[in-house]
């Protein structure tokens, strides 16, 4: 499975509402996405230890780069 559950997104947002890429505060959970630290396309697993909360813009710009 490639997509993280919404419950993990909520957990990460409640624990630390800052973008792991830019460091900017995420004001709304709807502006955030859960991102694979090691990209899925490069063998990264869809599990909490490989998850980070990022702003949607930075996640889309990151693509599959590390």
N, C-alpha and C positions, 0 to 999 in steps of 0.2 A: 504494500500500500504506500502511495506517495504522499498523501495528504495527512497532516496532523489533525487530531480532533480539536474541535472548538474549545473543549474543556481545558486543554493544554494551553491554548492561546489565552484564556481567561486567567489561568494560574500564573503564567509568565508575566502577564500584564499587571496582575495584582502584586506580584513579588517585586517587579522592577520595571516601571513603565518608560524605559529608555531604550532607544534604538541601539542594538548591538553593533551596527556598522557606523553610524554617524555620531552617536552619543546624544542626539536630540531627544527631548522629552516627547513622548507619544501622548497627545492630548485626548485622543479617542481610540478605543479599542478597534473601531471600524477602520482606522487609518493604518493598522498594523497587520502584519502577516507573520506566521511562524515559518522560519527559514531553516533549511538544512545547513549546518556548519560545514560538513563535508557534503558537497552536492550529491543529490540522489543519482545523477547521471554518472558520477564517478564512484559509485558504490556506497554512498552514505545511507545509513539506515534511517527509517522513519521511527525514531524513538527519542524520548526526552533528552537523553545524553547528547544527542546530535541536533538539538533544537535551540534556536535563538529567536528572540522577538525583534523584528525590524520594521521600520516604516515601509509601507508598500512601495513607495517610489524607489528606495534604495534596494529593495529585494528585486524589483523588476530590472533595475540597472545592473545589478550584480550578475544576473543570468547564472551560468555554471562556473564562474571563476571563483577562485578561493581568495 
